[in-house]
Each structure stands twice: as structure tokens, then as C-alpha cells.
Amino acid sequence: MDNEIVRVIDSRDRHLSHLTYGIMAFWIEHGPDVGHGGFYGGLDRKGNPIPFLPKSLVQHARFLWSFSAAYRLDPQPVYHDMADRSFNFLRERFYDPARLGWYYLVSAEGLPLNKQKHLYGQSFAIYGLSEYFLAFGSEEALRLALETFGVIDELGHDSQWRGYRESFSEEWSPIPQHPDYGVSGDRKTMNTHIHLLESFTNLYRASQDATVKSRLEELIDLCVNTITDTKRGCALQFFEPDWTPLPSPVSYGHDIELSWLLTEAGDVCEISVDEPSLSLARAVARNGLDRENGGVFYEGDEGGKATRKQKVWWVQAEALVGFLNAYALSNDDSFINAFSNVEGWVFARQVDREYGEWHQEITPEGEWRGEKGSIWKTPYHTARACMEIVRRLSRLQIPAFKV
């Protein structure tokens, strides 16, 4: 195992090179919409724009985060240019100066199509804006991030049951959940709340705001003690407003993502969350890891058994970070094995060696499908995985060999 740890640590430059030439170069070449601003709403496998597709808040906020974070790791001027493009398009086309917050969807030309304000999208606005501030010192970006936090906290925070109501109209009136989020009515979701955890962590890094910290601490407690089923080692996905759980499958990708996002949040708040983080990672390794072919399956039943066995790009990206994070917390060699398993799959099958970036999905039969870019698929997961791996491998120490 010592040799495997040495190999993993020595792969740092491979992941940095893949970030630069395999991921960011693809988006720099193919993503920018030179006619209408921002980035195209969709790209086919080769990187050709898919005409007339709308552009989403989530998509453009993820572009903002990705290029800002890449600049902080490797300050290339082109990353600054792409981050500026993202910031300017968000501010000009998605921002609602009258009612505050950010529209959900605009047309290919940048005209509003859906002015609803779901907290999933608002959260990514905060995430991208706070990263833009950390990278470039933009006080306007930090002001907008704090403003967005303020309005969702004032109008969305659930003072009775904790957490947040998630779905709102343009005027910030509560509305039923969109079907995209898997529930109806005013129910709550794990997915929105773990991304609020993610964005509040970054906003607190940027602002050191006491109210942000207080809400982040609340989210940590919710994720550890309410959203996570400690007996099964998985996060429940759907809830009634009072956090009564609803039936849901196990999402391996969200569980392994939450495992390391909890560590990040705990670190900035000086709260120990090692055991719940490791519990999530262990369950994904036990139930979701494809030990025969490599990679992590998409979903399992309530007992944890894998039921949807396709390999989706973002699940593999989050698994790489989550298993490496779990090894750093535990020194458990099984997590290095799990990391190597997923890494081998990614570079053998998920990466598109012909046209760049990662395939959206590989079916259980081994066929690729899906587009390279969409309102959901951006460099966010793939680039972030590479950046986190590079940083984490830089901190790992080669263990002393046993004699």
C-alpha cells in the first residue's frame, strides 16, 4: 500500500495538466458565446454550440466559480478573462435590482425566460460571487453575495423548523417546488441544503460575517443530525417542512460530495465532523463502488444496494475528492484504494480523449451518452475535482516504509 500512496501523491502534476489542457482549455475554446455574451446554453460532444438553448443561473454561476477558483490555483490571465465574462453576464442578465436575487433562466440572447428564484440557483450565485471576490478582490461581487444571502435568509429561513424554504416567485412569494428537484409543494431537499452549506462556507471565508457563520453552523448540524441517516451512513434526499423524511433512493454522488463539504464547513467553523464525514464515505465505498470495472454507480435503493449503475460525470468527480478527503481524515488505506479505483475509471473511460472534457454518462453497457455542456454540465465538478486533488496531494506526506 505504501507504493500506492506514493503513486497517488506523484500523480499531482497529471491532475494539474488535465485541469489545464483537458478541461479548462475545452471550455475556453468552445464555451464563450461571442454573439450574445456569457456562455452557450449547451454544447455537443465535439464542443459545437447547440443553437437556441437557454442559459441558466446555475450554469453561469458555476462558470464564475470555476474560472475564479482556477485562477486562484494557477493565475493564468485567460482564467481572469473568463471569470470577468461570467460575472458581467450574470450581473447584466440574471440580476434583479428591483426585488434582489437572481432569475432562474434566460434565453440564448439573454432575455428573462423564468424569473423564479429557487434557492438552489441563489446558492450558486453566492458560491460564484464569493469565489470571484477571493480571486480578484471585487468588492461589488462580495456585496452582491452578502445581499443575496441577506434576502434568502430574511425571506427563506425557516425559524420554526430550521433550514430554508426553497422555491420562490420573482417577488419572493413562496411557490411549489419545481419537478426538477424531485418533490412537490413546500417540501425540503438534501440537494439544495448541501449546496447552501457549500456556498455559506465560501461566503464565510470571504466575509467573516457573523450571521453567515451562525447559519452555516445550523446547516452543519442539520446535515449531521437530520439529513444524514447515521444508521445507514447515507443522506436522505427529501423531507416534509418539519424534516420528517420521505422515501428516497440513496444518491452515492451526493453522499460522497457531502462527506467532504462537511469537512470544509467544519474546518472554517472549527467544528469536528470527522466521524459523520467518514461514515458517508465508508458507505459509498461499501455500496456504490464498482470494484470490478471501476468508478461509482449513480444510485442505490433504501437498503444501499446499487440499482442505477450508470457512471455519471459529476459522481466520479466528487468521489475522487471525497475518498481523498476520507484518507486524509483517517489514514485508512482502503480510501486510497477507492480513490485509485475511481481515478483509473475516469482516465480510462469517463474522459473523452478524442474531443476533451468528460462524457456526461457511461451506460452499464459501456456506451457514452449525453452532451458536453448544458444548463447543468459545466467545468464546475470536473475542474473542482482536479483543483482539490492538486491541493490535497500537495499536503499529503509520503508515509515511512515499514521494515
C-alpha positions in Angstrom: 0.0 0.0 0.0 2.9 2.4 0.6 3.7 2.2 -3.1 0.2 3.0 -4.0 0.2 6.1 -1.8 3.5 7.2 -3.4 1.9 6.7 -6.8 -1.2 8.8 -5.9 0.9 11.6 -4.5 3.1 11.6 -7.6 0.0 12.0 -9.8 -0.4 15.6 -8.7 1.1 17.0 -11.9 -1.1 14.7 -14.0 -4.2 16.2 -12.5 -2.9 19.8 -12.8 -2.2 19.1 -16.5 -5.6 17.6 -17.0 -7.2 20.6 -15.4 -5.3 22.9 -17.7 -5.4 21.1 -21.0 -8.2 18.5 -20.6 -10.9 20.7 -19.0 -10.3 24.4 -18.9 -8.9 24.6 -22.4 -12.1 22.9 -23.7 -14.4 25.4 -22.1 -12.2 28.4 -23.1 -12.3 27.3 -26.7 -15.9 26.2 -27.0 -17.9 27.8 -24.2 -18.0 31.6 -24.8 -21.0 32.9 -26.7 -19.3 35.7 -28.7 -22.6 36.9 -30.2 -24.8 37.2 -27.1 -22.4 37.2 -24.1 -21.8 34.7 -21.4 -21.5 31.0 -22.4 -23.6 28.9 -24.7 -26.5 27.1 -23.1 -25.4 23.7 -24.5 -22.5 22.0 -26.4 -22.5 18.8 -28.2 -19.8 16.1 -27.7 -17.4 17.9 -30.0 -17.9 21.3 -28.4 -20.2 22.7 -31.1 -22.8 25.0 -29.7 -26.4 23.7 -29.7 -28.4 26.6 -31.1 -31.2 28.5 -29.2 -30.8 26.7 -25.9 -31.5 28.9 -22.8 -28.9 29.8 -20.2 -29.3 29.2 -16.5 -28.3 30.9 -13.4 -26.8 27.7 -12.0 -24.7 27.2 -15.2 -23.3 30.7 -15.3 -22.6 30.9 -11.6 -20.7 27.6 -11.9 -18.7 29.1 -14.7 -17.9 32.1 -12.5 -16.8 29.8 -9.6 -14.7 27.5 -11.9 -12.7 30.2 -13.6 -12.2 32.2 -10.4 -11.1 29.1 -8.5 -8.8 28.0 -11.3 -7.1 31.5 -11.3 -6.5 31.2 -7.5 -4.7 27.9 -8.1 -2.9 28.8 -11.3 -3.2 32.6 -12.2 -3.5 32.5 -15.9 -4.8 35.7 -17.5 -7.3 33.8 -19.6 -9.0 32.5 -16.5 -9.4 36.1 -15.3 -10.9 37.0 -18.7 -13.4 34.1 -18.5 -14.3 34.9 -14.9 -15.0 38.5 -15.9 -17.2 37.3 -18.8 -19.2 35.2 -16.3 -19.5 38.0 -13.8 -20.6 40.6 -16.3 -23.2 38.3 -17.9 -24.6 37.3 -14.5 -24.9 40.9 -13.3 -26.4 42.2 -16.6 -28.8 39.4 -17.4 -29.7 37.5 -14.3 -29.7 40.1 -11.5 -33.0 41.6 -10.3 -32.1 45.0 -9.0 -35.7 45.9 -8.0 -36.5 42.8 -6.0 -33.0 41.4 -5.5 -31.8 37.9 -6.1 -31.3 36.2 -9.5 -33.5 34.9 -12.2 -33.5 31.2 -12.9 -33.3 31.1 -16.7 -32.7 33.5 -19.6 -32.9 32.9 -23.4 -29.9 32.3 -25.6 -29.9 36.1 -26.2 -30.0 36.9 -22.5 -33.7 37.8 -22.1 -35.6 36.6 -19.0 -37.5 33.3 -19.5 -38.1 32.2 -15.9 -37.9 34.8 -13.2 -38.4 32.4 -10.3 -35.9 32.4 -7.5 -35.1 28.9 -6.3 -32.6 28.8 -3.5 -30.5 26.2 -5.4 -29.7 28.8 -8.0 -29.3 31.6 -5.5 -26.9 29.4 -3.6 -24.7 29.0 -6.7 -24.8 32.8 -7.2 -23.3 33.2 -3.7 -20.7 30.5 -4.3 -19.5 32.0 -7.6 -19.6 35.6 -6.4 -17.7 34.8 -3.2 -15.0 33.0 -5.2 -14.7 35.9 -7.6 -14.0 38.1 -4.6 -11.4 35.7 -3.2 -9.7 35.5 -6.6 -9.8 39.2 -7.7 -10.8 41.3 -4.7 -14.1 42.5 -6.3 -15.9 44.4 -3.5 -19.0 44.5 -5.8 -19.1 40.7 -6.0 -18.8 40.4 -2.2 -21.6 43.0 -1.7 -23.9 41.1 -4.1 -23.1 37.8 -2.4 -23.9 39.2 1.0 -27.0 40.9 -0.4 -28.2 37.6 -1.8 -27.5 35.8 1.5 -29.5 38.5 3.3 -32.6 38.3 1.1 -32.8 34.5 1.2 -32.1 34.5 4.9 -34.8 37.1 5.5 -37.5 35.5 3.3 -36.5 31.9 3.1 -35.1 30.9 6.5 -37.5 28.6 8.5 -37.4 29.9 12.0 -39.6 27.1 13.3 -38.0 24.0 11.8 -34.6 25.4 10.7 -33.1 25.2 7.2 -34.8 27.0 4.3 -37.9 27.1 2.2 -36.6 26.6 -1.3 -38.8 27.9 -4.1 -40.0 31.4 -4.7 -41.5 33.6 -7.3 -39.9 36.7 -8.8 -41.5 38.7 -6.0 -40.2 36.3 -3.4 -43.5 34.8 -2.6 -43.3 31.0 -1.7 -44.4 28.8 -4.6 -44.5 24.9 -5.0 -41.2 23.1 -5.7 -40.2 22.6 -9.4 -40.3 19.0 -10.5 -36.6 19.2 -11.3 -36.0 18.9 -7.5 -37.8 15.7 -7.0 -40.6 16.8 -4.7 -43.7 18.9 -4.7 -45.3 21.6 -2.5 -43.1 23.3 0.1 -41.0 20.2 0.9 -37.3 20.4 1.6 -34.4 18.7 -0.2 -31.0 17.5 0.8 -29.6 18.7 -2.5 -30.5 22.4 -2.0 -29.3 22.3 1.6 -25.9 20.8 0.9 -25.3 23.5 -1.7 -26.3 26.1 0.8 -23.7 24.6 3.1 -21.2 24.8 0.3 -21.9 28.4 -0.6 -22.2 29.7 3.0 -18.8 28.1 3.7 -17.2 30.0 0.9 -19.1 33.2 1.8 -17.9 33.0 5.4 -14.3 32.5 4.1 -14.7 35.7 2.1 -16.6 37.9 4.5 -16.1 36.6 8.1 -19.8 37.7 8.6 -21.2 36.6 12.0 -24.7 35.9 10.6 -23.3 33.8 7.8 -21.3 31.8 10.3 -24.4 31.2 12.5 -26.5 29.9 9.6 -23.5 27.8 8.5 -23.3 26.2 11.9 -27.1 25.5 11.7 -26.6 23.8 8.3 -23.7 21.7 9.7 -25.9 20.5 12.5 -28.8 19.8 10.1 -26.6 17.8 7.7 -25.0 15.8 10.5 -28.0 15.1 12.7 -31.1 15.4 10.5 -30.3 15.0 6.8 -27.8 12.1 7.4 -29.2 8.7 8.5 -26.3 7.7 10.7 -27.6 4.0 10.9 -27.3 3.6 7.2 -24.5 6.0 6.5 -26.3 7.9 3.8 -28.1 11.2 3.4 -31.8 11.2 3.0 -33.0 13.2 0.0 -36.5 14.5 0.6 -38.3 15.9 3.6 -41.5 17.4 4.8 -41.2 21.1 6.0 -40.6 19.8 9.6 -37.8 17.5 8.4 -39.9 14.3 8.5 -38.1 12.1 6.0 -39.8 11.0 2.8 -38.9 7.8 0.9 -35.9 8.3 -1.4 -33.2 6.3 -3.0 -29.5 6.6 -2.0 -27.6 9.1 -4.1 -23.9 8.0 -3.9 -22.7 11.1 -5.6 -24.4 13.5 -3.1 -23.3 11.4 -0.2 -19.6 11.4 -1.1 -19.9 15.1 -2.0 -21.5 15.9 1.4 -18.7 13.9 3.1 -16.0 16.4 2.1 -18.2 19.5 2.0 -18.9 18.8 5.7 -15.2 18.7 6.4 -14.7 22.1 4.7 -17.6 23.6 6.6 -16.4 22.2 9.9 -12.9 23.5 9.3 -14.0 27.1 8.8 -16.3 26.9 11.9 -13.8 24.9 14.0 -16.4 22.1 14.4 -15.3 18.5 14.4 -17.3 16.5 11.8 -14.8 13.8 11.1 -17.0 10.8 12.0 -20.1 11.7 10.0 -17.9 12.6 7.1 -16.2 9.2 7.3 -19.4 7.4 7.8 -20.7 8.7 4.5 -17.5 7.9 2.6 -17.4 4.4 4.0 -21.0 3.6 2.9 -20.3 4.9 -0.6 -17.2 2.7 -0.8 -19.1 -0.3 0.5 -22.2 0.0 -1.6 -21.5 2.3 -4.5 -18.0 1.5 -5.7 -17.8 -0.8 -8.8 -14.9 -3.0 -7.7 -14.9 -5.0 -10.9 -14.9 -2.2 -13.5 -14.0 0.9 -11.6 -16.0 4.1 -10.8 -19.0 4.8 -8.6 -22.6 3.9 -9.5 -25.3 6.5 -9.7 -27.9 5.4 -7.2 -29.0 2.7 -4.8 -32.2 1.5 -3.1 -33.1 2.3 0.5 -31.0 -0.6 1.7 -28.0 0.7 -0.1 -27.8 -1.9 -3.0 -26.9 -0.3 -6.3 -29.8 -0.1 -8.6 -28.9 2.5 -11.3 -25.4 1.5 -12.4 -24.5 4.2 -15.0 -21.4 6.2 -14.3 -22.2 9.9 -14.3 -19.5 12.5 -14.7 -20.2 14.5 -11.5 -20.4 11.4 -9.3 -16.9 10.3 -10.3 -15.6 13.8 -9.8 -17.0 14.1 -6.3 -15.9 10.6 -5.4 -12.3 11.4 -6.2 -12.3 14.3 -3.8 -14.4 12.5 -1.2 -12.2 9.4 -1.0 -9.0 11.5 -0.8 -10.6 13.6 1.9 -11.5 10.5 3.8 -8.0 9.1 3.6 -6.6 12.4 5.0 -9.0 12.2 7.9 -8.4 8.5 8.7 -5.2 7.3 7.2 -7.3 4.3 6.2 -5.6 2.7 3.2 -9.0 1.5 1.8 -9.8 5.0 0.9 -6.6 5.3 -1.2 -7.7 2.1 -2.9 -11.2 3.6 -3.6 -9.6 6.8 -4.9 -7.3 4.8 -7.3 -10.3 2.7 -8.4 -12.2 5.8 -9.5 -9.2 7.6 -10.9 -8.5 4.6 -13.1 -12.1 4.6 -14.4 -12.1 8.3 -15.1 -8.9 8.3 -17.2 -9.8 5.1 -19.0 -13.5 5.7 -19.7 -15.1 9.0 -18.4 -12.5 11.3 -20.0 -13.2 11.9 -23.7 -9.8 11.6 -25.2 -11.0 12.5 -28.7 -12.7 15.8 -28.0 -11.8 16.7 -24.5 -13.6 17.1 -21.1 -15.6 14.2 -19.7 -18.5 12.2 -21.0 -21.7 13.0 -19.3 -22.6 9.4 -18.7 -21.3 5.9 -19.4 -24.1 3.3 -19.5 -23.8 -0.1 -17.8 -23.2 -1.5 -21.3 -20.2 0.8 -21.7 -21.7 3.4 -24.2 -21.3 7.1 -23.7 -24.3 9.4 -23.9 -25.2 13.0 -23.2 -23.9 16.3 -24.2 -20.7 18.0 -23.1 -22.4 21.2 -22.0 -25.8 22.0 -20.7 -27.5 24.2 -18.0 -26.3 21.5 -15.5 -23.0 20.4 -17.1 -20.1 22.9 -16.8 -16.5 22.7 -15.6 -17.7 23.0 -12.0 -17.4 19.3 -10.9 -14.5 18.2 -13.1 -12.4 21.3 -12.6 -13.1 21.4 -8.9 -12.1 17.8 -8.6 -8.7 18.5 -10.2 -8.1 21.6 -8.1 -9.0 19.8 -4.9 -6.8 16.8 -5.8 -3.8 19.1 -6.6 -4.2 20.9 -3.3 -4.7 17.8 -1.2 -1.9 15.9 -2.8 0.4 18.8 -2.1 -0.4 18.4 1.6 -0.1 14.6 1.8 3.1 13.2 3.2 4.7 10.0 1.9 4.5 7.6 4.8 7.6 6.0 6.3 8.0 2.5 4.8 7.7 -0.4 7.2 10.8 -2.5 7.5 
